[in-house]
């Protein structure tokens, strides 16, 4: 692994660590503290970045954006469910 790839992996881990506590809190409380508009834009952006990452064949970005998409989809689901309950 090159120094540049190591730097990318460290960045991937840092971003993942930022999402995990928020998603765990969402799963425990069944409520997302994130706004619906933010969630929608973030999910769309993450999914587009996954497609782009595959296009440039960059495994670090594929992993990062796939993980971010999954975490944001979980939060989006609970945001929408919370809005429906009101």
Secondary structure, DSSP 8 states (H G I E B T S, - for coil): --HHHHHHHHHHHHHHHHHHHHHHHHHHHT---S-HHHHHHHHHHHHHHHHHHHHHT-HHHHHHHHHHHHHHHHHHHHHHHHHHH-
